[in-house]
Amino acid sequence: MSTKQLQKPLFDFSSIQLILPGFILCCVIAAAASFVSNQYGGPKFLYALLIGISFHFLVDNPKCVKGIELCAKKLVRVGVALLGVRIAISDISDLGLLGVVALAGGVVLTISFSMLLSRILKLPYMLGLLAGGATGICGISAAMAVSSTLPQNEDNEKYTLLTAIGVAAFSTAAMVLYPLIVGSFDLSVSEAGLFLGGSIHDVAQVVGAGYIISPEVGDAATLAKMFRVAMLMPVIMFLVVALRSEREKFDGKEGKRQPLIPFFLVMFAVFIIINQFGFIPEAAVTQISQLSSWCLVISIAALGVKTSFEKLIGLGWKPIALLFSNTIFIALYMLTMVYLSRVING
């Protein structure tokens, strides 16, 4: 054994030293956002975005850049994978056939509508996918998951951040306004749960809107929302396969070969299966769900640090019109499905 080999340290801390400052920055922003949300209400994802943007001046700091990149591109996959523990396949039967068809149709039609409208507005397809996925599935979590299937470039990050801000804002507005719609149309518990769970973007806002009305409506809305979260798996798998060649082109001139199914998506499915058979204790499910939420909040904080208000303003009014139209579309669709179910059930 050579002298150099003997002198080589057992563990190289240099890589950790490169990552740690940026990672700690994003964690602190996420903690601050969570504190503000817990104390004063409101979506912590939106707070993390806005606080992150205020630290944009650190994005070019060589001490922070590696950690910020890690949080923005890698940690999100951990958060999405862990989302699987929140889904139990057995719960789907409680929705009924019409409920399942209505919710699945809402996801597909909202994404299709968003893609069509983005084309009409002459917006990039990436923004159409992100906006449709976020509106149709589960808000910011879906936006981050869809983003991970797209080419990892500056445009992707910019559109993801814009989608996250818009979805958080519209979802919060829906949490306040949609219970009034439930009262105006005199919806039953099951109808209100289907409407709220099928039309509001983020899980937290669905829960909030449902429990504003009653615990029974809150439970029904949460169940409908969890089915939409479960739709994340087939949608992401489709996008992974459909956009594989485009991601490979971006990774280099020769193209870096991408796995057919990313590891984080495999783990998402594994957690669903394990949870289905009850192998994960309820207390552990809660802890893993919280860990997933923290990963996503830290990731969105990092994305905020990487983006400036100037870039967002430069995108103009069209992306906001796209997100608003998606929100109205899925709300009208779910109201139509609710009334269709009322006609069918007599």
BALOBA-1460 file (C-alpha; in Angstrom, 3 decimals):
// residues 346
<rec num="1" residu="m" x="0.000" y="0.000" z="0.000"/>
<rec num="2" residu="s" x="1.397" y="3.406" z="-0.997"/>
<rec num="3" residu="t" x="1.977" y="6.334" z="1.356"/>
<rec num="4" residu="k" x="-0.779" y="8.352" z="-0.447"/>
<rec num="5" residu="q" x="-3.266" y="5.544" z="0.154"/>
<rec num="6" residu="l" x="-2.354" y="5.437" z="3.847"/>
<rec num="7" residu="q" x="-2.792" y="9.183" z="4.165"/>
<rec num="8" residu="k" x="-6.148" y="9.221" z="2.365"/>
<rec num="9" residu="p" x="-8.973" y="10.012" z="4.850"/>
<rec num="10" residu="l" x="-11.578" y="7.351" z="5.514"/>
<rec num="11" residu="f" x="-14.362" y="9.823" z="4.778"/>
<rec num="12" residu="d" x="-14.237" y="12.804" z="2.460"/>
<rec num="13" residu="f" x="-16.073" y="15.772" z="3.976"/>
<rec num="14" residu="s" x="-15.426" y="18.083" z="1.026"/>
<rec num="15" residu="s" x="-18.620" y="17.102" z="-0.788"/>
<rec num="16" residu="i" x="-20.699" y="17.656" z="2.344"/>
<rec num="17" residu="q" x="-19.071" y="21.035" z="2.891"/>
<rec num="18" residu="l" x="-20.125" y="22.043" z="-0.628"/>
<rec num="19" residu="i" x="-23.729" y="20.982" z="-0.077"/>
<rec num="20" residu="l" x="-24.328" y="21.956" z="3.551"/>
<rec num="21" residu="p" x="-24.618" y="25.795" z="3.350"/>
<rec num="22" residu="g" x="-27.241" y="25.771" z="0.588"/>
<rec num="23" residu="f" x="-29.092" y="22.856" z="2.179"/>
<rec num="24" residu="i" x="-29.238" y="24.627" z="5.552"/>
<rec num="25" residu="l" x="-30.460" y="27.818" z="3.850"/>
<rec num="26" residu="c" x="-33.373" y="25.960" z="2.229"/>
<rec num="27" residu="c" x="-34.198" y="24.142" z="5.482"/>
<rec num="28" residu="v" x="-34.295" y="27.431" z="7.414"/>
<rec num="29" residu="i" x="-36.599" y="28.974" z="4.799"/>
<rec num="30" residu="a" x="-38.866" y="25.911" z="4.977"/>
<rec num="31" residu="a" x="-38.926" y="26.074" z="8.792"/>
<rec num="32" residu="a" x="-39.778" y="29.786" z="8.715"/>
<rec num="33" residu="a" x="-42.579" y="29.158" z="6.200"/>
<rec num="34" residu="s" x="-44.002" y="26.337" z="8.333"/>
<rec num="35" residu="f" x="-43.870" y="28.512" z="11.465"/>
<rec num="36" residu="v" x="-45.735" y="31.363" z="9.776"/>
<rec num="37" residu="s" x="-48.309" y="28.913" z="8.404"/>
<rec num="38" residu="n" x="-48.887" y="27.276" z="11.790"/>
<rec num="39" residu="q" x="-49.127" y="30.586" z="13.643"/>
<rec num="40" residu="y" x="-51.138" y="32.686" z="11.216"/>
<rec num="41" residu="g" x="-52.651" y="30.205" z="8.741"/>
<rec num="42" residu="g" x="-52.224" y="30.074" z="4.985"/>
<rec num="43" residu="p" x="-50.311" y="27.662" z="2.718"/>
<rec num="44" residu="k" x="-46.748" y="26.979" z="3.825"/>
<rec num="45" residu="f" x="-45.753" y="26.152" z="0.247"/>
<rec num="46" residu="l" x="-46.624" y="29.680" z="-0.843"/>
<rec num="47" residu="y" x="-44.727" y="31.176" z="2.095"/>
<rec num="48" residu="a" x="-41.690" y="29.030" z="1.271"/>
<rec num="49" residu="l" x="-41.796" y="30.270" z="-2.337"/>
<rec num="50" residu="l" x="-42.017" y="33.936" z="-1.413"/>
<rec num="51" residu="i" x="-39.379" y="33.780" z="1.330"/>
<rec num="52" residu="g" x="-37.131" y="31.813" z="-1.024"/>
<rec num="53" residu="i" x="-37.460" y="34.458" z="-3.730"/>
<rec num="54" residu="s" x="-36.299" y="37.094" z="-1.229"/>
<rec num="55" residu="f" x="-33.010" y="35.153" z="-0.911"/>
<rec num="56" residu="h" x="-32.438" y="35.045" z="-4.666"/>
<rec num="57" residu="f" x="-29.216" y="37.054" z="-4.230"/>
<rec num="58" residu="l" x="-27.573" y="33.900" z="-2.805"/>
<rec num="59" residu="v" x="-28.220" y="31.752" z="-5.874"/>
<rec num="60" residu="d" x="-24.843" y="32.646" z="-7.421"/>
<rec num="61" residu="n" x="-22.926" y="32.288" z="-4.160"/>
<rec num="62" residu="p" x="-20.455" y="29.403" z="-4.712"/>
<rec num="63" residu="k" x="-20.931" y="28.284" z="-1.096"/>
<rec num="64" residu="c" x="-24.683" y="27.810" z="-1.558"/>
<rec num="65" residu="v" x="-25.210" y="26.749" z="-5.161"/>
<rec num="66" residu="k" x="-24.584" y="22.993" z="-4.718"/>
<rec num="67" residu="g" x="-26.957" y="22.659" z="-1.773"/>
<rec num="68" residu="i" x="-29.669" y="24.683" z="-3.487"/>
<rec num="69" residu="e" x="-29.421" y="22.511" z="-6.601"/>
<rec num="70" residu="l" x="-29.638" y="19.345" z="-4.483"/>
<rec num="71" residu="c" x="-32.806" y="20.551" z="-2.753"/>
<rec num="72" residu="a" x="-34.442" y="21.788" z="-5.959"/>
<rec num="73" residu="k" x="-33.797" y="18.704" z="-8.117"/>
<rec num="74" residu="k" x="-33.199" y="15.691" z="-5.856"/>
<rec num="75" residu="l" x="-35.134" y="16.219" z="-2.636"/>
<rec num="76" residu="v" x="-38.395" y="16.662" z="-4.524"/>
<rec num="77" residu="r" x="-38.168" y="13.059" z="-5.716"/>
<rec num="78" residu="v" x="-37.840" y="11.830" z="-2.147"/>
<rec num="79" residu="g" x="-40.935" y="13.825" z="-1.182"/>
<rec num="80" residu="v" x="-42.990" y="12.466" z="-4.084"/>
<rec num="81" residu="a" x="-41.911" y="8.875" z="-3.373"/>
<rec num="82" residu="l" x="-43.003" y="9.163" z="0.251"/>
<rec num="83" residu="l" x="-46.448" y="10.429" z="-0.812"/>
<rec num="84" residu="g" x="-47.335" y="6.782" z="-1.488"/>
<rec num="85" residu="v" x="-47.926" y="6.091" z="2.216"/>
<rec num="86" residu="r" x="-50.977" y="8.372" z="2.158"/>
<rec num="87" residu="i" x="-52.821" y="6.207" z="-0.362"/>
<rec num="88" residu="a" x="-54.760" y="3.002" z="0.298"/>
<rec num="89" residu="i" x="-56.250" y="1.222" z="-2.727"/>
<rec num="90" residu="s" x="-59.088" y="-0.176" z="-0.591"/>
<rec num="91" residu="d" x="-60.468" y="3.357" z="-0.069"/>
<rec num="92" residu="i" x="-61.367" y="3.618" z="-3.752"/>
<rec num="93" residu="s" x="-64.382" y="1.311" z="-3.313"/>
<rec num="94" residu="d" x="-65.957" y="3.849" z="-0.935"/>
<rec num="95" residu="l" x="-66.165" y="6.397" z="-3.763"/>
<rec num="96" residu="g" x="-68.397" y="4.255" z="-5.961"/>
<rec num="97" residu="l" x="-68.063" y="3.688" z="-9.690"/>
<rec num="98" residu="l" x="-69.419" y="7.092" z="-10.692"/>
<rec num="99" residu="g" x="-67.135" y="8.861" z="-8.235"/>
<rec num="100" residu="v" x="-64.068" y="7.043" z="-9.544"/>
<rec num="101" residu="v" x="-64.997" y="7.747" z="-13.177"/>
<rec num="102" residu="a" x="-65.732" y="11.410" z="-12.418"/>
<rec num="103" residu="l" x="-62.439" y="11.978" z="-10.567"/>
<rec num="104" residu="a" x="-60.299" y="10.100" z="-13.088"/>
<rec num="105" residu="g" x="-62.024" y="11.926" z="-15.939"/>
<rec num="106" residu="g" x="-61.399" y="15.236" z="-14.198"/>
<rec num="107" residu="v" x="-57.649" y="14.603" z="-14.107"/>
<rec num="108" residu="v" x="-57.426" y="13.586" z="-17.762"/>
<rec num="109" residu="l" x="-59.734" y="16.319" z="-19.059"/>
<rec num="110" residu="t" x="-58.101" y="19.097" z="-17.023"/>
<rec num="111" residu="i" x="-54.624" y="18.204" z="-18.303"/>
<rec num="112" residu="s" x="-55.987" y="17.978" z="-21.862"/>
<rec num="113" residu="f" x="-57.797" y="21.307" z="-21.505"/>
<rec num="114" residu="s" x="-54.650" y="22.942" z="-20.122"/>
<rec num="115" residu="m" x="-52.521" y="21.648" z="-22.992"/>
<rec num="116" residu="l" x="-55.075" y="22.869" z="-25.550"/>
<rec num="117" residu="l" x="-55.428" y="26.283" z="-23.937"/>
<rec num="118" residu="s" x="-51.652" y="26.713" z="-23.638"/>
<rec num="119" residu="r" x="-51.423" y="26.086" z="-27.360"/>
<rec num="120" residu="i" x="-54.155" y="28.650" z="-28.066"/>
<rec num="121" residu="l" x="-52.366" y="31.184" z="-25.864"/>
<rec num="122" residu="k" x="-49.055" y="30.286" z="-27.553"/>
<rec num="123" residu="l" x="-47.477" y="29.201" z="-24.272"/>
<rec num="124" residu="p" x="-44.824" y="26.426" z="-23.966"/>
<rec num="125" residu="y" x="-46.136" y="22.892" z="-23.639"/>
<rec num="126" residu="m" x="-44.182" y="22.540" z="-20.383"/>
<rec num="127" residu="l" x="-46.329" y="25.215" z="-18.756"/>
<rec num="128" residu="g" x="-49.492" y="23.564" z="-20.057"/>
<rec num="129" residu="l" x="-48.446" y="20.222" z="-18.558"/>
<rec num="130" residu="l" x="-47.411" y="21.729" z="-15.232"/>
<rec num="131" residu="a" x="-50.562" y="23.831" z="-14.899"/>
<rec num="132" residu="g" x="-52.840" y="20.964" z="-15.920"/>
<rec num="133" residu="g" x="-51.153" y="18.434" z="-13.662"/>
<rec num="134" residu="a" x="-51.141" y="20.773" z="-10.667"/>
<rec num="135" residu="t" x="-54.793" y="21.754" z="-11.130"/>
<rec num="136" residu="g" x="-56.041" y="18.292" z="-11.994"/>
<rec num="137" residu="i" x="-54.157" y="16.165" z="-9.467"/>
<rec num="138" residu="c" x="-52.812" y="17.587" z="-6.212"/>
<rec num="139" residu="g" x="-51.503" y="21.109" z="-6.509"/>
<rec num="140" residu="i" x="-47.883" y="21.933" z="-5.803"/>
<rec num="141" residu="s" x="-46.923" y="18.299" z="-5.098"/>
<rec num="142" residu="a" x="-48.121" y="17.332" z="-8.577"/>
<rec num="143" residu="a" x="-46.359" y="20.332" z="-10.130"/>
<rec num="144" residu="m" x="-43.082" y="19.209" z="-8.560"/>
<rec num="145" residu="a" x="-43.630" y="15.607" z="-9.671"/>
<rec num="146" residu="v" x="-44.488" y="16.605" z="-13.250"/>
<rec num="147" residu="s" x="-41.494" y="18.945" z="-13.270"/>
<rec num="148" residu="s" x="-39.186" y="16.017" z="-12.477"/>
<rec num="149" residu="t" x="-40.244" y="14.286" z="-15.730"/>
<rec num="150" residu="l" x="-39.420" y="17.330" z="-17.881"/>
<rec num="151" residu="p" x="-35.988" y="18.444" z="-19.142"/>
<rec num="152" residu="q" x="-34.190" y="19.987" z="-16.159"/>
<rec num="153" residu="n" x="-33.467" y="23.426" z="-17.570"/>
<rec num="154" residu="e" x="-34.005" y="27.036" z="-16.518"/>
<rec num="155" residu="d" x="-37.375" y="27.288" z="-18.289"/>
<rec num="156" residu="n" x="-38.664" y="24.254" z="-16.402"/>
<rec num="157" residu="e" x="-37.718" y="25.808" z="-13.052"/>
<rec num="158" residu="k" x="-39.310" y="29.140" z="-13.988"/>
<rec num="159" residu="y" x="-42.585" y="27.557" z="-15.105"/>
<rec num="160" residu="t" x="-42.691" y="25.253" z="-12.086"/>
<rec num="161" residu="l" x="-42.337" y="28.183" z="-9.717"/>
<rec num="162" residu="l" x="-45.006" y="30.207" z="-11.520"/>
<rec num="163" residu="t" x="-47.376" y="27.221" z="-11.462"/>
<rec num="164" residu="a" x="-46.754" y="26.682" z="-7.753"/>
<rec num="165" residu="i" x="-47.490" y="30.319" z="-6.905"/>
<rec num="166" residu="g" x="-50.650" y="30.391" z="-9.032"/>
<rec num="167" residu="v" x="-51.975" y="27.064" z="-7.798"/>
<rec num="168" residu="a" x="-51.374" y="27.993" z="-4.154"/>
<rec num="169" residu="a" x="-53.221" y="31.286" z="-4.613"/>
<rec num="170" residu="f" x="-56.208" y="29.816" z="-6.471"/>
<rec num="171" residu="s" x="-56.398" y="26.835" z="-4.119"/>
<rec num="172" residu="t" x="-56.549" y="29.131" z="-1.091"/>
<rec num="173" residu="a" x="-59.278" y="31.216" z="-2.744"/>
<rec num="174" residu="a" x="-61.207" y="28.013" z="-3.522"/>
<rec num="175" residu="m" x="-60.975" y="26.895" z="0.121"/>
<rec num="176" residu="v" x="-62.824" y="30.060" z="1.129"/>
<rec num="177" residu="l" x="-65.323" y="30.321" z="-1.754"/>
<rec num="178" residu="y" x="-66.292" y="26.723" z="-2.558"/>
<rec num="179" residu="p" x="-68.061" y="26.025" z="0.774"/>
<rec num="180" residu="l" x="-70.384" y="28.908" z="-0.201"/>
<rec num="181" residu="i" x="-71.112" y="27.089" z="-3.488"/>
<rec num="182" residu="v" x="-71.901" y="23.913" z="-1.540"/>
<rec num="183" residu="g" x="-74.448" y="25.838" z="0.526"/>
<rec num="184" residu="s" x="-75.926" y="27.674" z="-2.470"/>
<rec num="185" residu="f" x="-76.533" y="24.461" z="-4.432"/>
<rec num="186" residu="d" x="-77.688" y="22.529" z="-1.354"/>
<rec num="187" residu="l" x="-75.295" y="19.624" z="-1.947"/>
<rec num="188" residu="s" x="-75.494" y="16.501" z="0.209"/>
<rec num="189" residu="v" x="-72.525" y="15.230" z="2.224"/>
<rec num="190" residu="s" x="-71.355" y="12.850" z="-0.518"/>
<rec num="191" residu="e" x="-71.962" y="15.433" z="-3.258"/>
<rec num="192" residu="a" x="-70.110" y="18.147" z="-1.340"/>
<rec num="193" residu="g" x="-67.200" y="15.781" z="-0.675"/>
<rec num="194" residu="l" x="-66.976" y="14.837" z="-4.354"/>
<rec num="195" residu="f" x="-67.111" y="18.473" z="-5.462"/>
<rec num="196" residu="l" x="-64.579" y="19.819" z="-2.949"/>
<rec num="197" residu="g" x="-62.193" y="16.859" z="-3.198"/>
<rec num="198" residu="g" x="-62.434" y="16.836" z="-6.978"/>
<rec num="199" residu="s" x="-61.978" y="20.538" z="-7.670"/>
<rec num="200" residu="i" x="-59.656" y="22.092" z="-5.055"/>
<rec num="201" residu="h" x="-55.976" y="21.713" z="-5.892"/>
<rec num="202" residu="d" x="-53.969" y="21.151" z="-2.681"/>
<rec num="203" residu="v" x="-54.759" y="18.530" z="-0.035"/>
<rec num="204" residu="a" x="-54.552" y="20.969" z="2.885"/>
<rec num="205" residu="q" x="-57.084" y="23.323" z="1.279"/>
<rec num="206" residu="v" x="-59.447" y="20.411" z="0.542"/>
<rec num="207" residu="v" x="-59.346" y="19.400" z="4.190"/>
<rec num="208" residu="g" x="-59.850" y="22.987" z="5.289"/>
<rec num="209" residu="a" x="-62.828" y="23.575" z="2.988"/>
<rec num="210" residu="g" x="-64.482" y="20.289" z="3.937"/>
<rec num="211" residu="y" x="-64.196" y="20.737" z="7.686"/>
<rec num="212" residu="i" x="-65.459" y="24.321" z="7.412"/>
<rec num="213" residu="i" x="-68.811" y="22.716" z="6.517"/>
<rec num="214" residu="s" x="-68.805" y="19.607" z="8.749"/>
<rec num="215" residu="p" x="-66.568" y="16.678" z="9.820"/>
<rec num="216" residu="e" x="-68.564" y="14.348" z="7.543"/>
<rec num="217" residu="v" x="-67.999" y="16.550" z="4.490"/>
<rec num="218" residu="g" x="-64.330" y="16.886" z="5.475"/>
<rec num="219" residu="d" x="-63.909" y="13.097" z="5.516"/>
<rec num="220" residu="a" x="-65.705" y="12.674" z="2.179"/>
<rec num="221" residu="a" x="-63.682" y="15.445" z="0.537"/>
<rec num="222" residu="t" x="-60.393" y="14.019" z="1.823"/>
<rec num="223" residu="l" x="-61.270" y="10.585" z="0.417"/>
<rec num="224" residu="a" x="-62.013" y="12.062" z="-3.028"/>
<rec num="225" residu="k" x="-58.784" y="14.041" z="-2.883"/>
<rec num="226" residu="m" x="-56.719" y="10.968" z="-2.024"/>
<rec num="227" residu="f" x="-57.978" y="9.279" z="-5.175"/>
<rec num="228" residu="r" x="-56.751" y="12.261" z="-7.186"/>
<rec num="229" residu="v" x="-53.374" y="11.935" z="-5.450"/>
<rec num="230" residu="a" x="-53.330" y="8.256" z="-6.459"/>
<rec num="231" residu="m" x="-53.753" y="9.364" z="-10.084"/>
<rec num="232" residu="l" x="-50.300" y="10.910" z="-9.815"/>
<rec num="233" residu="m" x="-48.739" y="7.467" z="-10.369"/>
<rec num="234" residu="p" x="-50.181" y="6.638" z="-13.835"/>
<rec num="235" residu="v" x="-49.834" y="10.243" z="-15.031"/>
<rec num="236" residu="i" x="-46.162" y="10.456" z="-14.064"/>
<rec num="237" residu="m" x="-45.444" y="7.029" z="-15.568"/>
<rec num="238" residu="f" x="-47.003" y="8.158" z="-18.857"/>
<rec num="239" residu="l" x="-44.977" y="11.380" z="-18.877"/>
<rec num="240" residu="v" x="-41.744" y="9.552" z="-18.031"/>
<rec num="241" residu="v" x="-42.152" y="7.329" z="-21.095"/>
<rec num="242" residu="a" x="-43.520" y="10.052" z="-23.399"/>
<rec num="243" residu="l" x="-40.810" y="12.604" z="-22.593"/>
<rec num="244" residu="r" x="-37.880" y="10.229" z="-22.244"/>
<rec num="245" residu="s" x="-36.213" y="11.126" z="-25.553"/>
<rec num="246" residu="e" x="-36.540" y="14.857" z="-24.889"/>
<rec num="247" residu="r" x="-34.864" y="14.534" z="-21.479"/>
<rec num="248" residu="e" x="-32.055" y="12.526" z="-23.056"/>
<rec num="249" residu="k" x="-31.463" y="15.224" z="-25.686"/>
<rec num="250" residu="f" x="-31.155" y="17.865" z="-22.989"/>
<rec num="251" residu="d" x="-28.660" y="15.813" z="-20.952"/>
<rec num="252" residu="g" x="-25.995" y="16.017" z="-23.646"/>
<rec num="253" residu="k" x="-25.224" y="15.883" z="-27.305"/>
<rec num="254" residu="e" x="-25.101" y="12.100" z="-27.287"/>
<rec num="255" residu="g" x="-27.953" y="11.834" z="-24.811"/>
<rec num="256" residu="k" x="-27.691" y="10.275" z="-21.408"/>
<rec num="257" residu="r" x="-29.876" y="7.187" z="-21.258"/>
<rec num="258" residu="q" x="-32.785" y="7.571" z="-18.864"/>
<rec num="259" residu="p" x="-34.316" y="4.679" z="-16.894"/>
<rec num="260" residu="l" x="-37.725" y="3.606" z="-18.183"/>
<rec num="261" residu="i" x="-39.221" y="3.993" z="-14.684"/>
<rec num="262" residu="p" x="-37.355" y="6.301" z="-12.277"/>
<rec num="263" residu="f" x="-36.497" y="4.908" z="-8.854"/>
<rec num="264" residu="f" x="-38.612" y="7.484" z="-7.011"/>
<rec num="265" residu="l" x="-41.692" y="6.333" z="-8.939"/>
<rec num="266" residu="v" x="-40.961" y="2.698" z="-8.081"/>
<rec num="267" residu="m" x="-40.758" y="3.642" z="-4.399"/>
<rec num="268" residu="f" x="-44.037" y="5.575" z="-4.703"/>
<rec num="269" residu="a" x="-45.737" y="2.371" z="-5.903"/>
<rec num="270" residu="v" x="-43.991" y="0.256" z="-3.247"/>
<rec num="271" residu="f" x="-45.258" y="2.503" z="-0.451"/>
<rec num="272" residu="i" x="-48.818" y="2.283" z="-1.829"/>
<rec num="273" residu="i" x="-48.652" y="-1.539" z="-1.848"/>
<rec num="274" residu="i" x="-47.098" y="-1.738" z="1.626"/>
<rec num="275" residu="n" x="-49.706" y="0.634" z="3.021"/>
<rec num="276" residu="q" x="-52.489" y="-1.326" z="1.329"/>
<rec num="277" residu="f" x="-51.584" y="-4.462" z="3.295"/>
<rec num="278" residu="g" x="-51.299" y="-2.553" z="6.566"/>
<rec num="279" residu="f" x="-47.592" y="-3.193" z="7.078"/>
<rec num="280" residu="i" x="-46.976" y="0.437" z="8.059"/>
<rec num="281" residu="p" x="-48.364" y="1.452" z="11.486"/>
<rec num="282" residu="e" x="-50.655" y="4.456" z="11.495"/>
<rec num="283" residu="a" x="-48.202" y="6.471" z="13.598"/>
<rec num="284" residu="a" x="-45.432" y="5.713" z="11.070"/>
<rec num="285" residu="v" x="-47.694" y="6.767" z="8.193"/>
<rec num="286" residu="t" x="-48.173" y="10.131" z="9.889"/>
<rec num="287" residu="q" x="-44.441" y="10.580" z="10.407"/>
<rec num="288" residu="i" x="-43.574" y="9.602" z="6.832"/>
<rec num="289" residu="s" x="-46.272" y="11.932" z="5.475"/>
<rec num="290" residu="q" x="-44.764" y="14.774" z="7.494"/>
<rec num="291" residu="l" x="-41.296" y="13.902" z="6.169"/>
<rec num="292" residu="s" x="-42.683" y="13.960" z="2.622"/>
<rec num="293" residu="s" x="-44.210" y="17.369" z="3.254"/>
<rec num="294" residu="w" x="-40.912" y="18.704" z="4.632"/>
<rec num="295" residu="c" x="-39.010" y="17.438" z="1.584"/>
<rec num="296" residu="l" x="-41.441" y="19.193" z="-0.746"/>
<rec num="297" residu="v" x="-41.413" y="22.439" z="1.254"/>
<rec num="298" residu="i" x="-37.599" y="22.492" z="1.276"/>
<rec num="299" residu="s" x="-37.575" y="21.804" z="-2.470"/>
<rec num="300" residu="i" x="-40.008" y="24.589" z="-3.246"/>
<rec num="301" residu="a" x="-37.965" y="26.931" z="-1.044"/>
<rec num="302" residu="a" x="-34.885" y="26.078" z="-3.128"/>
<rec num="303" residu="l" x="-36.842" y="26.699" z="-6.307"/>
<rec num="304" residu="g" x="-37.847" y="30.089" z="-4.925"/>
<rec num="305" residu="v" x="-34.214" y="30.988" z="-4.207"/>
<rec num="306" residu="k" x="-33.339" y="30.155" z="-7.816"/>
<rec num="307" residu="t" x="-35.998" y="32.432" z="-9.325"/>
<rec num="308" residu="s" x="-36.454" y="36.203" z="-9.354"/>
<rec num="309" residu="f" x="-39.619" y="38.290" z="-9.546"/>
<rec num="310" residu="e" x="-38.273" y="39.919" z="-12.714"/>
<rec num="311" residu="k" x="-38.373" y="36.601" z="-14.567"/>
<rec num="312" residu="l" x="-41.896" y="35.862" z="-13.371"/>
<rec num="313" residu="i" x="-43.204" y="39.298" z="-14.328"/>
<rec num="314" residu="g" x="-41.605" y="38.887" z="-17.742"/>
<rec num="315" residu="l" x="-43.910" y="35.927" z="-18.454"/>
<rec num="316" residu="g" x="-46.912" y="38.263" z="-18.686"/>
<rec num="317" residu="w" x="-50.618" y="37.653" z="-18.051"/>
<rec num="318" residu="k" x="-51.108" y="34.507" z="-20.118"/>
<rec num="319" residu="p" x="-49.867" y="31.949" z="-17.523"/>
<rec num="320" residu="i" x="-52.209" y="33.454" z="-14.911"/>
<rec num="321" residu="a" x="-55.090" y="33.233" z="-17.401"/>
<rec num="322" residu="l" x="-54.175" y="29.586" z="-18.035"/>
<rec num="323" residu="l" x="-54.191" y="28.665" z="-14.326"/>
<rec num="324" residu="f" x="-57.408" y="30.588" z="-13.677"/>
<rec num="325" residu="s" x="-59.138" y="28.915" z="-16.635"/>
<rec num="326" residu="n" x="-58.015" y="25.483" z="-15.425"/>
<rec num="327" residu="t" x="-59.451" y="26.222" z="-11.990"/>
<rec num="328" residu="i" x="-62.814" y="27.267" z="-13.426"/>
<rec num="329" residu="f" x="-62.855" y="24.288" z="-15.804"/>
<rec num="330" residu="i" x="-62.394" y="21.613" z="-13.144"/>
<rec num="331" residu="a" x="-64.882" y="23.298" z="-10.795"/>
<rec num="332" residu="l" x="-67.593" y="23.371" z="-13.490"/>
<rec num="333" residu="y" x="-66.753" y="19.805" z="-14.506"/>
<rec num="334" residu="m" x="-67.119" y="18.496" z="-10.939"/>
<rec num="335" residu="l" x="-70.412" y="20.362" z="-10.447"/>
<rec num="336" residu="t" x="-71.662" y="18.747" z="-13.654"/>
<rec num="337" residu="m" x="-70.629" y="15.308" z="-12.376"/>
<rec num="338" residu="v" x="-72.346" y="15.954" z="-9.053"/>
<rec num="339" residu="y" x="-75.622" y="16.772" z="-10.770"/>
<rec num="340" residu="l" x="-75.226" y="13.806" z="-13.105"/>
<rec num="341" residu="s" x="-74.858" y="11.532" z="-10.090"/>
<rec num="342" residu="r" x="-78.005" y="13.101" z="-8.594"/>
<rec num="343" residu="v" x="-79.948" y="12.327" z="-11.788"/>
<rec num="344" residu="i" x="-78.634" y="8.745" z="-11.970"/>
<rec num="345" residu="n" x="-79.332" y="8.030" z="-8.312"/>
<rec num="346" residu="g" x="-82.833" y="9.416" z="-8.673"/>
